[in-house]
Amino acid sequence: MKNIFSGTKLFLVIFIQLFFLNNIYSQVLFLVNDTVHLTPEIPKTVNFLVKDLIPSGDSIRVVGAMGNGYVECTSQSGYNYTYVANQNGTQWDYGTESILTYRVYDFTLDTNATAKIVFLITDNSYDSLYLNNINAQINSTGYQLTRPHGNGAGFEVPKFSGKNTIFVSTLWIGGLDEKDSLHLAGALYGQGPATGAPRTHSDYFAGPVMDSTAYSIYQDTLWNYVWNLKKSDIDYHIAHWQDQGYKPIHDILTWPGNGNVSLGEAAKLAPFYDRNNDGIYNPMDGDYPLIRGDQALFFILNDDRSVHMETYGEKLKVEIHGMAYVFNIPDDSALMNTVFMNYKIINRSANTYHKTYIGVFTDTDIGYAYDDYIGCDVERSYYYGYNGTPVDGSGQPGSYGANPPAQAVAIIGGPYMDPDGIDNPKVDSLGHQLCNASVNGTGFGDGIVDNERYGMTDFVWFDNNGGVPSWAEDPLYSPQYYMMLQGIWNDSVPMTYGGDGHAPSSYGSPCKFMFPGTSDTLCWGTGCVLQTPLNWTEFTANDAPWDRRGLGSSGPFTFNPGQEQELDLAYTFARDYNNNYPDGSLNKLRNYIETIEGYFDSNQLPDGSSFNGIASQPGNSSIKILFYPNPASSQVNILFDRIISTPVSIRVYNANGVLVSSESSTPSGRLITIDISGLSAGLYLFSTEFNGRVITKKISVIR
């Protein structure tokens, strides 16, 4: 009986204590600190009072929960608060904290208490290329070579010097549908026609095209991401993916090789090596991302997510896969001072667009922004910014001072021209360069049918609204953007040669290129009609230096539903320290561009490896392959420069990207022969994969 009584007594004591404690706490205001994870500019709704102890029925008031300048409450419903981490001059790093203190007043108890909300802000929407001489900022929102969220220039060269040559660079694309209605996506600074806050009015949105009902804040958060991979990362993965306990790094593990088809995304997105050919990206099966260069940043954009607030243009419903990349080859000054960008642009709409143009807009700020000139090189397919005075600035932070540099934006590979069933020539019967798109395009006269790509077909200059005529100011609405893509001023007047490219200062024919100097020796930009005087620059025009920007474009072409187009760019920097202004830096820039274009056109780097190829296993980078004959009719020979003892996978795709044949074969010594007698006439892509390396070649099949 004693033990039972003791147990009962203990139970009663505990019960009484809990009863009084509960009664006490039910009359006490007690707040708990909260942690909220945010992605910049992506709203998130939370009820931070859920964990707080507030007596039921008490009359309360919350003060201080509306923001702290860096995190703001954009809406409130009851005690549900929607927060957004804005920039407000701050560039968020990964896992940055911002703390908000709020106070709750309990009028029933006549007391108050405070607590904190710790906002952990993670911004994966940007990253940097830094392996060569340049520190280049890449963003998932389409505004490139600028610091995130409009916080300043982002093309720092030399890296970590605080000096920049580019403020921002963006992609424009526009075309007409079957009813001749304009569809266009473009970007300047994300301010829209009313020049609002930067990056608040956009035509582009992170992520792939989806079903209209699938777009959401969650998907925005998921796709506001830039994947950052180095060649060494992929080489390590190739060597160790089978090791016990191995775990890939985050950006290999999460590489967006496949889309979510249930949301309307395409089945295949980011490029990857598919070791077992199952179509599914799985790094633990030995798959790995396909990148260019020694470091690459990858992102996906679309123009379909919402209304176009930058240009007010009608949606194209395009999906853009962007890959920015650099090479780290210290002995090659051209590569060490260049950032490359590859855009793959897919028409996900049901529309066929004609008279389509793609362009790249760049605000070139050479250190101090307000003493610059701009020009273009027609035959080498680039435009460039340079200083309008022998000394950049007058001691301002970020100015270059004496011996100012020059900065190029080169269209090294423009969109594919519409097929016409022939290999368009580059020269006439006497070997003279033709006066047409072959002047700066690629694929002309190489023996391959319909692989011709435009170079730069138009270049237009405009200004920072600094007292220039209205026809040379920034475009406001989509029709003006589209006119500029075609070399037409804002007042609908085509450019004319000389002066400022517009009457009354111009003196020549209608033209396609502003300030070409003497680079258009055939006068292709003026309809092959000689202009006098021929040399046309901002110097000859007697322009006052100012804050310049320009647009280089390529077209026109037809853009069919499901078709993929491509744009390859090189952002090249050059500086001559020998006081030879401005020719020293401009001549060095031209030499760099010629070197870069040589690498791109031959698809070969100085060490013999592929310019456009994926990072490969150590020891394979110097292997060379010859495909012959080309054109071919009955068979294609694949000849290696050394004996290959491992199986080689050969896949053949037609011009629409459809796989038409696949086989695996071990070379007989150095040779593999492929029977193509069953293929119809046309252009095919032969892809060979061996030892983790991928090499492709376009072959024309004739009948």
C-alpha positions as CSV (number, residue, x, y, z in Angstrom):
1,M,0.0,0.0,0.0
2,K,2.9,2.3,0.8
3,N,4.4,2.0,-2.7
4,I,1.1,2.5,-4.4
5,F,0.4,5.6,-2.3
6,S,3.8,7.0,-3.0
7,G,3.3,6.5,-6.8
8,T,-0.1,8.2,-6.6
9,K,1.3,11.0,-4.6
10,L,4.1,11.5,-7.1
11,F,1.6,11.6,-10.0
12,L,-0.5,14.2,-8.2
13,V,2.5,16.4,-7.5
14,I,3.5,16.3,-11.2
15,F,0.0,16.9,-12.4
16,I,-0.4,19.9,-10.0
17,Q,3.0,21.3,-11.2
18,L,2.1,21.0,-14.8
19,F,-1.4,22.5,-14.2
20,F,0.1,25.6,-12.5
21,L,2.9,25.9,-15.1
22,N,0.5,25.7,-17.9
23,N,-1.8,28.2,-16.2
24,I,1.2,30.6,-15.6
25,Y,2.5,30.3,-19.2
26,S,-1.0,30.8,-20.6
27,Q,-0.9,34.2,-19.0
28,V,2.6,35.1,-20.3
29,L,3.7,36.6,-23.6
30,F,6.6,34.5,-24.9
31,L,8.2,35.0,-28.3
32,V,10.6,32.7,-30.2
33,N,13.2,33.7,-32.8
34,D,12.5,32.5,-36.4
35,T,14.6,31.6,-39.4
36,V,13.4,32.3,-42.9
37,H,15.2,31.2,-46.1
38,L,14.9,33.7,-49.0
39,T,16.1,34.0,-52.6
40,P,16.5,37.6,-53.6
41,E,13.5,39.1,-55.4
42,I,11.4,35.9,-54.9
43,P,8.6,36.5,-52.4
44,K,7.9,34.1,-49.6
45,T,4.9,34.1,-47.2
46,V,5.4,33.1,-43.5
47,N,3.5,33.3,-40.2
48,F,6.3,34.0,-37.7
49,L,3.8,34.0,-34.8
50,V,3.1,30.3,-35.1
51,K,5.8,29.4,-32.6
52,D,5.2,32.3,-30.2
53,L,3.2,31.8,-27.0
54,I,0.4,34.4,-27.0
55,P,-2.5,34.0,-24.7
56,S,-5.6,33.0,-26.6
57,G,-8.1,35.8,-27.1
58,D,-5.6,38.5,-26.0
59,S,-5.7,41.8,-27.9
60,I,-2.2,42.2,-29.6
61,R,-0.4,44.4,-32.0
62,V,2.7,43.6,-34.0
63,V,5.2,46.4,-34.7
64,G,8.4,46.4,-36.8
65,A,7.5,43.4,-39.0
66,M,7.3,45.3,-42.3
67,G,11.0,45.2,-43.1
68,N,14.5,46.5,-42.4
69,G,15.5,48.1,-45.7
70,Y,17.0,44.9,-47.1
71,V,14.1,42.6,-46.5
72,E,10.6,44.1,-47.0
73,C,7.1,43.0,-46.4
74,T,5.2,43.4,-49.6
75,S,1.8,42.2,-48.3
76,Q,0.1,41.1,-45.1
77,S,-3.0,39.1,-44.4
78,G,-3.7,38.6,-40.7
79,Y,-0.4,37.3,-39.4
80,N,0.8,36.0,-42.7
81,Y,3.6,38.2,-44.0
82,T,5.0,38.1,-47.5
83,Y,8.7,39.0,-47.5
84,V,11.1,39.9,-50.4
85,A,14.8,40.3,-50.1
86,N,15.6,43.3,-52.3
87,Q,19.0,44.6,-53.4
88,N,18.9,48.2,-52.2
89,G,22.6,48.6,-53.1
90,T,23.5,45.2,-51.6
91,Q,24.9,42.2,-53.5
92,W,23.9,39.2,-51.6
93,D,26.5,36.4,-51.2
94,Y,25.6,32.8,-50.6
95,G,24.0,32.4,-47.2
96,T,24.0,36.1,-46.2
97,E,22.0,37.0,-43.0
98,S,19.7,39.9,-42.5
99,I,18.0,40.3,-39.1
100,L,14.6,41.9,-38.5
101,T,13.5,42.6,-34.9
102,Y,9.8,42.8,-34.2
103,R,7.8,43.7,-31.1
104,V,4.4,42.3,-30.0
105,Y,2.2,44.4,-27.7
106,D,-0.3,42.4,-25.6
107,F,-2.9,45.0,-24.4
108,T,-4.8,42.4,-22.4
109,L,-1.8,41.6,-20.2
110,D,-0.4,45.2,-20.6
111,T,3.0,43.8,-21.6
112,N,5.2,43.5,-24.7
113,A,8.1,41.3,-25.9
114,T,10.5,41.3,-28.8
115,A,11.9,38.5,-31.1
116,K,14.1,38.3,-34.2
117,I,13.6,36.9,-37.6
118,V,16.8,35.8,-39.2
119,F,16.6,35.9,-42.9
120,L,19.1,33.6,-44.6
121,I,19.4,34.9,-48.1
122,T,21.0,32.7,-50.7
123,D,21.5,34.1,-54.2
124,N,22.5,31.5,-56.8
125,S,21.3,33.7,-59.7
126,Y,24.8,34.8,-60.6
127,D,28.4,33.7,-60.6
128,S,31.8,34.7,-62.1
129,L,34.2,33.5,-64.8
130,Y,37.6,34.1,-63.5
131,L,40.2,31.6,-64.8
132,N,41.8,34.0,-67.3
133,N,42.6,37.7,-67.0
134,I,38.9,38.7,-66.7
135,N,36.4,38.6,-63.9
136,A,33.1,38.4,-65.7
137,Q,29.7,38.3,-64.0
138,I,27.0,36.0,-65.5
139,N,23.4,36.2,-64.4
140,S,20.4,33.8,-64.8
141,T,18.1,36.7,-65.7
142,G,19.6,37.6,-69.1
143,Y,21.6,40.7,-68.1
144,Q,25.2,39.7,-68.7
145,L,28.6,41.1,-67.8
146,T,27.0,43.3,-65.1
147,R,26.9,43.0,-61.4
148,P,23.7,41.3,-60.1
149,H,20.4,43.2,-59.9
150,G,21.8,46.4,-61.5
151,N,24.6,47.1,-59.1
152,G,27.3,48.2,-61.6
153,A,29.6,47.0,-64.3
154,G,30.6,43.3,-64.3
155,F,33.4,42.9,-66.9
156,E,36.5,43.6,-64.7
157,V,39.8,43.5,-66.6
158,P,42.4,43.0,-65.4
159,K,40.5,40.9,-62.9
160,F,40.4,42.4,-59.3
161,S,41.6,45.7,-60.6
162,G,38.3,47.6,-60.1
163,K,38.4,48.6,-63.8
164,N,35.7,47.6,-66.2
165,T,35.1,47.9,-70.0
166,I,31.4,46.6,-70.2
167,F,28.5,47.7,-68.1
168,V,25.9,45.3,-69.5
169,S,25.3,43.0,-72.5
170,T,22.0,41.5,-73.5
171,L,20.3,39.4,-76.2
172,W,17.6,40.7,-78.6
173,I,15.5,38.6,-80.9
174,G,12.5,39.6,-83.1
175,G,10.5,38.3,-86.0
176,L,7.2,38.4,-87.7
177,D,4.5,35.6,-87.5
178,E,2.4,34.3,-90.3
179,K,0.1,37.4,-90.0
180,D,3.1,39.8,-90.0
181,S,2.6,40.6,-86.3
182,L,5.9,41.4,-84.5
183,H,7.1,39.2,-81.7
184,L,10.1,40.4,-79.8
185,A,12.2,40.0,-76.7
186,G,14.9,42.4,-75.7
187,A,16.6,44.1,-72.9
188,L,18.5,47.2,-72.0
189,Y,18.7,47.7,-68.3
190,G,15.4,46.1,-67.1
191,Q,13.8,49.5,-66.5
192,G,11.1,49.5,-69.2
193,P,10.0,52.5,-71.3
194,A,9.3,54.5,-68.1
195,T,12.9,54.0,-66.9
196,G,12.0,52.5,-63.6
197,A,14.4,50.8,-61.2
198,P,16.9,48.5,-62.9
199,R,16.0,44.8,-63.3
200,T,12.3,45.4,-62.4
201,H,10.9,45.3,-66.0
202,S,12.0,42.3,-67.9
203,D,11.2,40.4,-71.1
204,Y,13.3,37.3,-70.0
205,F,12.7,34.9,-67.1
206,A,14.8,32.2,-65.6
207,G,14.0,28.6,-66.6
208,P,12.7,26.7,-69.6
209,V,9.4,27.1,-71.3
210,M,6.6,25.3,-69.5
211,D,2.8,24.9,-69.6
212,S,1.3,28.3,-68.8
213,T,-0.2,26.9,-65.6
214,A,3.1,25.5,-64.4
215,Y,5.0,28.7,-63.9
216,S,5.2,29.6,-60.3
217,I,7.3,31.4,-57.7
218,Y,8.7,28.0,-56.7
219,Q,9.8,27.3,-60.3
220,D,11.3,30.8,-60.4
221,T,13.3,30.0,-57.3
222,L,14.4,26.7,-58.7
223,W,15.7,28.1,-62.0
224,N,17.2,31.4,-60.8
225,Y,20.5,29.5,-60.8
226,V,23.8,29.6,-62.6
227,W,25.6,26.2,-62.8
228,N,29.4,26.7,-62.5
229,L,31.7,23.9,-63.7
230,K,35.4,23.7,-64.5
231,K,37.1,21.2,-66.8
232,S,38.9,19.8,-63.8
233,D,35.6,19.1,-62.0
234,I,34.4,17.0,-64.9
235,D,37.7,15.2,-65.4
236,Y,37.6,14.2,-61.7
237,H,34.1,13.0,-62.0
238,I,34.9,10.9,-65.1
239,A,37.8,9.3,-63.3
240,H,36.0,8.6,-60.0
241,W,32.3,8.2,-60.6
242,Q,32.6,4.4,-60.0
243,D,34.5,4.8,-56.7
244,Q,32.8,3.5,-53.6
245,G,31.5,6.4,-51.5
246,Y,32.0,9.0,-54.3
247,K,29.5,11.9,-54.4
248,P,29.5,14.4,-57.3
249,I,29.8,18.1,-56.5
250,H,26.5,19.9,-56.4
251,D,26.6,21.4,-59.9
252,I,27.3,18.0,-61.5
253,L,24.7,16.3,-59.4
254,T,22.0,18.9,-60.2
255,W,22.9,19.6,-63.8
256,P,19.6,20.2,-65.6
257,G,20.0,17.5,-68.3
258,N,16.3,16.6,-68.3
259,G,13.2,18.7,-68.0
260,N,10.0,17.9,-66.1
261,V,7.7,16.8,-68.9
262,S,4.7,16.8,-66.6
263,L,5.1,20.6,-66.4
264,G,5.5,20.9,-70.1
265,E,9.3,21.2,-70.1
266,A,11.3,19.6,-72.9
267,A,12.6,16.1,-72.1
268,K,16.2,17.2,-72.7
269,L,17.6,20.5,-71.7
270,A,21.3,21.0,-70.7
271,P,23.8,19.0,-72.8
272,F,25.3,15.9,-71.3
273,Y,27.3,12.8,-72.1
274,D,24.9,9.8,-71.9
275,R,27.2,6.8,-71.1
276,N,24.4,4.2,-71.4
277,N,22.3,6.0,-74.0
278,D,19.1,5.9,-71.9
279,G,18.3,9.5,-72.4
280,I,18.3,10.2,-68.7
281,Y,21.0,12.3,-67.0
282,N,22.4,10.3,-64.1
283,P,25.9,11.2,-62.9
284,M,26.1,8.0,-60.9
285,D,25.8,6.1,-64.2
286,G,28.9,7.9,-65.5
287,D,27.0,10.7,-67.3
288,Y,28.5,14.2,-67.1
289,P,27.8,17.7,-68.3
290,L,29.1,18.8,-71.7
291,I,30.7,22.2,-71.4
292,R,33.1,24.4,-73.4
293,G,36.3,25.8,-72.1
294,D,38.2,25.4,-68.9
295,Q,35.4,27.0,-66.9
296,A,31.8,27.4,-68.0
297,L,28.6,28.9,-66.5
298,F,25.3,27.6,-67.7
299,F,21.8,29.1,-67.4
300,I,18.3,28.7,-69.1
301,L,16.0,31.6,-70.0
302,N,12.6,32.0,-71.6
303,D,10.5,34.9,-72.7
304,D,7.2,33.1,-72.0
305,R,6.8,33.4,-68.3
306,S,5.0,36.7,-68.1
307,V,4.2,39.9,-69.9
308,H,7.2,41.7,-71.6
309,M,7.7,44.7,-69.4
310,E,11.0,45.9,-70.9
311,T,9.8,46.3,-74.6
312,Y,6.1,45.6,-74.4
313,G,6.7,43.1,-77.2
314,E,4.5,40.2,-78.0
315,K,6.0,36.9,-76.7
316,L,8.0,34.7,-79.1
317,K,7.9,31.7,-76.7
318,V,11.6,31.0,-77.1
319,E,13.8,29.1,-74.7
320,I,17.4,30.1,-74.5
321,H,20.3,27.9,-73.2
322,G,23.3,30.1,-72.4
323,M,26.8,28.9,-71.8
324,A,29.5,31.5,-70.9
325,Y,33.1,30.1,-70.9
326,V,36.8,30.9,-70.8
327,F,40.1,29.1,-71.5
328,N,43.0,29.3,-69.2
329,I,46.0,29.0,-71.6
330,P,48.5,31.5,-70.2
331,D,50.7,31.5,-73.4
332,D,47.8,32.7,-75.6
333,S,47.1,36.4,-75.0
334,A,44.0,36.3,-77.2
335,L,42.3,33.5,-75.2
336,M,43.4,34.9,-71.9
337,N,41.6,38.2,-72.6
338,T,38.4,36.8,-74.0
339,V,35.1,35.6,-72.6
340,F,32.9,33.5,-74.9
341,M,29.1,33.1,-74.9
342,N,27.1,30.5,-76.7
343,Y,23.3,30.9,-77.0
344,K,21.1,28.1,-78.2
345,I,17.7,29.6,-79.0
346,I,14.8,27.2,-79.4
347,N,11.4,28.1,-80.9
348,R,8.9,26.4,-78.5
349,S,5.9,28.1,-80.1
350,A,3.6,26.9,-83.0
351,N,4.6,30.1,-85.0
352,T,6.9,30.2,-88.0
353,Y,8.7,33.6,-87.7
354,H,10.1,35.2,-90.8
355,K,12.4,38.2,-91.1
356,T,13.9,37.1,-87.8
357,Y,16.9,38.9,-86.4
358,I,19.1,38.1,-83.4
359,G,21.2,40.9,-81.9
360,V,23.5,41.6,-79.0
361,F,23.3,44.9,-77.2
362,T,26.3,46.1,-75.2
363,D,26.9,49.2,-73.1
364,T,30.7,49.5,-73.5
365,D,32.1,51.7,-70.7
366,I,35.9,51.9,-71.1
367,G,36.7,52.7,-67.5
368,Y,35.3,56.2,-67.1
369,A,32.1,56.0,-69.2
370,Y,31.7,59.5,-70.5
371,D,34.7,59.9,-72.8
372,D,34.2,56.9,-75.2
373,Y,33.8,56.2,-78.9
374,I,32.4,53.2,-80.7
375,G,33.0,51.6,-84.0
376,C,32.9,48.3,-85.9
377,D,34.9,46.0,-88.1
378,V,32.7,44.7,-90.9
379,E,35.0,42.0,-92.4
380,R,35.9,40.6,-89.0
381,S,32.3,40.7,-87.6
382,Y,32.8,42.7,-84.5
383,Y,32.0,46.1,-82.9
384,Y,34.1,47.7,-80.3
385,G,34.3,50.5,-77.7
386,Y,37.4,52.6,-77.2
387,N,38.4,55.8,-75.6
388,G,37.6,59.1,-77.3
389,T,40.6,60.8,-75.7
390,P,44.2,59.7,-75.2
391,V,43.7,59.5,-71.4
392,D,40.7,57.7,-69.9
393,G,39.0,59.9,-67.3
394,S,40.8,62.3,-65.0
395,G,41.5,60.2,-62.0
396,Q,38.0,58.8,-61.3
397,P,37.8,55.5,-59.6
398,G,37.9,52.7,-62.2
399,S,39.4,54.8,-65.0
400,Y,42.3,53.4,-67.0
401,G,44.2,56.6,-67.3
402,A,46.9,56.7,-70.0
403,N,47.1,54.0,-72.8
404,P,43.4,53.2,-72.6
405,P,42.2,49.8,-73.8
406,A,39.7,48.7,-76.4
407,Q,36.8,46.2,-76.0
408,A,35.3,44.1,-78.8
409,V,32.0,42.2,-79.1
410,A,32.5,39.7,-81.9
411,I,29.8,37.6,-83.6
412,I,32.0,34.7,-84.4
413,G,29.1,32.5,-85.3
414,G,25.6,34.0,-86.1
415,P,22.3,32.2,-86.9
416,Y,22.1,29.7,-89.7
417,M,20.9,31.0,-93.0
418,D,17.8,29.6,-94.6
419,P,18.7,26.4,-96.5
420,D,18.9,26.6,-100.2
421,G,20.2,23.2,-101.1
422,I,23.7,24.4,-102.1
423,D,27.1,25.1,-100.6
424,N,27.1,28.9,-101.1
425,P,30.5,30.1,-102.4
426,K,32.8,32.6,-100.8
427,V,34.7,33.6,-104.0
428,D,33.9,34.1,-107.6
429,S,35.4,32.1,-110.5
430,L,38.5,34.3,-110.4
431,G,39.0,33.7,-106.7
432,H,37.8,37.2,-105.6
433,Q,35.8,37.6,-102.4
434,L,32.1,38.0,-103.2
435,C,30.2,41.0,-101.9
436,N,27.6,39.3,-99.8
437,A,27.1,37.6,-96.4
438,S,30.2,35.5,-97.0
439,V,32.3,38.6,-96.3
440,N,32.1,37.8,-92.5
441,G,29.9,34.7,-92.3
442,T,31.1,31.1,-91.8
443,G,30.6,27.8,-93.7
444,F,30.8,29.3,-97.2
445,G,32.6,27.3,-99.9
446,D,33.6,24.5,-97.5
447,G,32.0,21.7,-99.4
448,I,29.1,21.3,-97.0
449,V,25.5,22.1,-98.1
450,D,23.4,24.5,-96.0
451,N,25.8,25.0,-93.0
452,E,26.3,28.7,-93.7
453,R,26.0,31.0,-90.7
454,Y,25.7,34.8,-90.7
455,G,28.3,37.0,-89.2
456,M,27.3,40.6,-88.1
457,T,24.9,42.0,-90.7
458,D,24.1,45.3,-89.0
459,F,25.7,47.6,-86.5
460,V,23.9,50.6,-85.0
461,W,25.2,53.1,-82.4
462,F,23.1,54.9,-79.9
463,D,23.7,57.1,-76.9
464,N,22.9,57.5,-73.3
465,N,20.3,60.1,-74.0
466,G,22.9,62.8,-73.5
467,G,21.6,65.5,-75.7
468,V,21.7,63.5,-78.9
469,P,18.8,63.6,-81.4
470,S,15.8,61.5,-80.5
471,W,16.5,59.1,-83.4
472,A,19.8,58.0,-81.7
473,E,18.4,57.6,-78.2
474,D,17.6,54.2,-76.5
475,P,14.6,52.4,-78.0
476,L,11.5,52.4,-75.9
477,Y,9.0,49.9,-77.4
478,S,9.3,46.7,-79.4
479,P,8.9,48.3,-82.9
480,Q,11.9,50.5,-82.2
481,Y,14.0,47.5,-81.0
482,Y,13.1,45.6,-84.2
483,M,14.0,48.6,-86.4
484,M,17.4,48.8,-84.7
485,L,18.0,45.1,-85.3
486,Q,17.7,46.0,-89.0
487,G,19.9,49.1,-88.9
488,I,17.0,51.6,-88.9
489,W,16.8,54.6,-86.6
490,N,14.0,55.3,-84.0
491,D,12.4,57.7,-86.5
492,S,12.0,54.9,-89.0
493,V,14.8,56.3,-91.3
494,P,17.4,53.8,-92.4
495,M,21.0,54.6,-91.5
496,T,23.0,56.5,-94.2
497,Y,26.8,56.6,-94.6
498,G,28.9,59.3,-93.0
499,G,28.6,61.8,-90.2
500,D,26.2,60.5,-87.5
501,G,24.5,58.1,-89.9
502,H,21.5,60.4,-90.4
503,A,20.7,63.5,-92.4
504,P,21.9,66.2,-92.4
505,S,25.4,65.1,-91.3
506,S,25.5,61.9,-93.5
507,Y,26.8,62.1,-97.0
508,G,26.5,58.7,-98.6
509,S,24.2,55.7,-99.4
510,P,21.9,53.8,-97.1
511,C,24.2,51.6,-94.9
512,K,24.2,48.7,-92.6
513,F,27.2,49.5,-90.4
514,M,28.0,52.6,-88.3
515,F,31.6,53.8,-88.1
516,P,33.3,50.9,-90.0
517,G,36.5,52.8,-90.6
518,T,38.1,51.2,-93.6
519,S,37.1,47.7,-92.7
520,D,34.4,47.3,-95.4
521,T,36.8,47.2,-98.4
522,L,34.0,45.8,-100.7
523,C,31.4,48.3,-99.4
524,W,29.1,45.4,-98.6
525,G,27.3,47.5,-96.0
526,T,26.4,50.1,-98.7
527,G,25.1,47.7,-101.3
528,C,28.6,47.2,-102.7
529,V,28.6,50.9,-103.8
530,L,31.8,52.7,-103.1
531,Q,31.6,55.6,-100.7
532,T,33.8,58.7,-100.6
533,P,35.5,59.4,-98.4
534,L,35.6,55.8,-97.4
535,N,37.1,56.1,-93.9
536,W,34.2,56.7,-91.5
537,T,34.8,56.8,-87.7
538,E,33.7,58.9,-84.8
539,F,37.0,60.9,-85.3
540,T,36.1,61.7,-88.9
541,A,32.6,62.6,-87.8
542,N,34.0,65.1,-85.2
543,D,31.8,63.6,-82.5
544,A,32.2,64.6,-78.9
545,P,33.1,61.5,-76.8
546,W,30.3,60.3,-74.4
547,D,28.7,57.2,-73.0
548,R,28.3,54.9,-76.0
549,R,26.3,51.7,-76.5
550,G,25.8,49.6,-79.6
551,L,23.9,46.7,-81.2
552,G,25.3,44.1,-83.5
553,S,22.8,41.9,-85.2
554,S,22.4,39.0,-87.7
555,G,19.6,38.1,-90.1
556,P,17.2,37.8,-91.6
557,F,16.2,34.1,-91.3
558,T,13.1,31.9,-90.9
559,F,12.6,30.5,-87.5
560,N,10.4,27.4,-87.6
561,P,8.5,25.7,-84.7
562,G,10.8,23.4,-82.8
563,Q,13.9,24.8,-84.6
564,E,17.1,25.6,-82.7
565,Q,19.2,28.6,-83.7
566,E,22.6,29.5,-82.3
567,L,24.7,32.6,-81.6
568,D,28.4,32.5,-80.7
569,L,30.0,35.6,-79.2
570,A,33.5,36.6,-78.1
571,Y,34.1,39.5,-75.7
572,T,37.7,40.4,-76.3
573,F,39.9,43.0,-74.5
574,A,43.1,44.5,-75.7
575,R,45.5,47.2,-74.3
576,D,48.6,48.6,-75.8
577,Y,51.0,50.4,-73.4
578,N,53.2,52.0,-76.0
579,N,51.3,55.4,-76.2
580,N,50.2,54.7,-79.7
581,Y,46.7,56.1,-79.2
582,P,44.3,54.8,-80.5
583,D,45.8,52.6,-83.1
584,G,47.9,50.5,-80.7
585,S,45.0,49.1,-78.7
586,L,42.8,48.8,-81.8
587,N,45.4,47.0,-83.8
588,K,46.1,44.6,-81.0
589,L,42.3,44.0,-80.7
590,R,42.0,43.2,-84.3
591,N,44.9,40.7,-84.1
592,Y,43.3,39.0,-81.1
593,I,39.9,38.7,-82.9
594,E,41.6,37.2,-86.0
595,T,43.3,34.6,-83.7
596,I,40.0,33.8,-81.9
597,E,38.0,33.5,-85.1
598,G,40.7,31.1,-86.4
599,Y,40.3,28.9,-83.4
600,F,36.5,28.9,-83.7
601,D,36.3,28.3,-87.5
602,S,38.8,25.4,-87.3
603,N,37.4,24.1,-84.1
604,Q,40.9,23.7,-82.8
605,L,42.9,25.1,-79.9
606,P,46.6,25.7,-79.9
607,D,47.2,22.2,-78.4
608,G,45.1,20.6,-81.1
609,S,42.1,19.9,-78.9
610,S,38.6,20.9,-79.9
611,F,37.5,24.5,-79.3
612,N,33.9,23.5,-79.0
613,G,34.5,20.2,-77.3
614,I,33.7,19.0,-73.8
615,A,36.3,18.6,-71.1
616,S,37.8,15.2,-71.7
617,Q,39.8,12.7,-69.8
618,P,43.5,13.5,-69.3
619,G,45.6,12.1,-72.1
620,N,42.9,12.2,-74.8
621,S,42.9,16.0,-75.5
622,S,45.4,15.7,-78.4
623,I,43.7,12.9,-80.3
624,K,42.7,14.0,-83.8
625,I,40.1,12.5,-86.1
626,L,39.7,12.8,-89.9
627,F,36.2,12.2,-91.4
628,Y,36.3,11.5,-95.2
629,P,35.2,11.7,-97.9
630,N,33.0,14.8,-97.4
631,P,30.6,15.0,-99.3
632,A,30.1,11.2,-99.2
633,S,27.8,8.8,-101.0
634,S,28.3,5.2,-99.9
635,Q,30.5,5.3,-96.8
636,V,32.2,7.6,-94.3
637,N,35.7,6.7,-93.0
638,I,36.7,7.8,-89.5
639,L,40.5,7.9,-89.2
640,F,42.2,8.4,-85.8
641,D,45.7,9.7,-85.6
642,R,46.7,6.8,-83.3
643,I,45.6,3.3,-82.6
644,I,42.4,3.2,-80.5
645,S,41.8,0.0,-78.6
646,T,38.5,0.9,-76.9
647,P,35.0,0.8,-78.4
648,V,33.8,4.0,-80.1
649,S,30.1,4.9,-80.1
650,I,29.0,6.5,-83.4
651,R,25.6,8.3,-83.6
652,V,24.3,10.0,-86.7
653,Y,21.7,12.7,-86.6
654,N,19.9,14.3,-89.5
655,A,19.5,18.1,-90.0
656,N,16.5,18.2,-87.6
657,G,18.5,16.6,-84.8
658,V,16.8,13.2,-85.1
659,L,18.9,10.2,-84.4
660,V,19.0,8.1,-87.5
661,S,21.6,5.4,-86.7
662,S,23.7,4.3,-83.7
663,E,26.5,1.7,-83.4
664,S,29.5,0.8,-81.4
665,S,32.7,-0.3,-83.0
666,T,36.4,-0.8,-82.1
667,P,38.7,0.6,-84.8
668,S,40.7,-1.7,-87.0
669,G,43.9,-0.1,-86.0
670,R,43.0,3.5,-86.6
671,L,40.1,3.2,-89.0
672,I,36.3,2.8,-88.7
673,T,34.1,2.6,-91.8
674,I,30.4,3.5,-91.6
675,D,28.0,2.4,-94.3
676,I,25.7,5.3,-95.3
677,S,24.1,3.8,-98.4
678,G,20.7,3.8,-96.6
679,L,20.8,7.6,-95.9
680,S,19.0,10.0,-98.1
681,A,20.8,13.1,-99.4
682,G,21.3,15.9,-96.9
683,L,23.3,17.2,-94.1
684,Y,24.1,14.9,-91.1
685,L,26.0,15.2,-87.9
686,F,28.3,12.3,-87.0
687,S,29.1,12.1,-83.3
688,T,31.9,9.9,-82.0
689,E,32.3,9.1,-78.3
690,F,35.2,7.3,-76.8
691,N,36.9,7.3,-73.4
692,G,34.7,10.1,-72.2
693,R,35.5,12.3,-75.3
694,V,33.0,13.6,-77.8
695,I,34.0,14.7,-81.3
696,T,31.4,15.7,-84.0
697,K,31.6,16.5,-87.7
698,K,29.0,17.6,-90.2
699,I,28.9,15.4,-93.3
700,S,27.0,16.1,-96.5
701,V,25.5,13.0,-98.1
702,I,25.0,13.2,-101.9
703,R,23.1,11.0,-104.3
